[in-house]
Amino acid sequence: MDKNNLVVVPLHKHQEYLSQCCTLINAEWKRSETARLRSLQSSSDFLPVNLILIQNKTVIGHLKLSKIPSKGHACFVESVVIDRQFRGQGYGSILMKEAEKHCQDNLHLKTIYLSTKGQELFYEKLGYAKCDSINIYGGFVAANYATNSVTTTPRHPVLPPLLNNNIIFPQVLNQKTYMIKYLNNNHCI
Ligand code: ACO
């Protein structure tokens, strides 16, 4: 891997990469270009912020750090993506570690959360551990049936899941793994 000319920067400070970034993310998670651009244009000096990994003026990676309304010193990392032709070469790890550095040095955050379905090992190698589901929207969050945990008190009674072998709940099928990392001062890229 050529680590030369590799840089991680906030997208809003390099608007010239908006279109490339949009193409990269849409190649993984298809969405209308208008909606995608609108979302990317909300990147700011605090949260949310979109960070991009650039090599030789080409966007090869992206992630977004978002607010968690109930957790002031934490953020939620999402839409982590590395260009297909660059995967498996350490770029994803570099992007994540730079994002952690940004969280500590510029945003003064203490904790990073994320959710994933299938990339658990990638995050475990970066020091993330499985945790209970968290509410990233500020309202009611459904129970995580896999762990039987509820992170906030619902405003109305919640019916327990029917434990009938013939019924498969979509929540269970779509179960995401929530993960957490407590940040410390060890930056090693
Ligand atoms: N399963 C198991 N191990 C993995 C996986 C995986 N899916 N992906 C990477 N790893 C391992 C690598 O083998 C490597 O291990 P090593 O250090 O022992 O050699 C280590 O994790 C680091 O891998 P990188 O090369 O740094 O990872 P990469 O550059 O390929 O980026 C990423 C990983 C971002 C998941 C990339 O594969 C990708 O863009 N995937 C498609 C989009 C996606 O699923 N993004 C995650 C969504 S979840 C979220 O956004 C919070």
Boltz pocket constraint, residues with backbone or C-beta under 6 A from the ligand:
constraints:
  - pocket:
      binder: B
      contacts: [[A, 28], [A, 77], [A, 78], [A, 79], [A, 80], [A, 81], [A, 82], [A, 83], [A, 86], [A, 87], [A, 88], [A, 89], [A, 90], [A, 91], [A, 92], [A, 93], [A, 94], [A, 114], [A, 115], [A, 116], [A, 117], [A, 118], [A, 119], [A, 120], [A, 121], [A, 122], [A, 125]]
      max_distance: 6.0
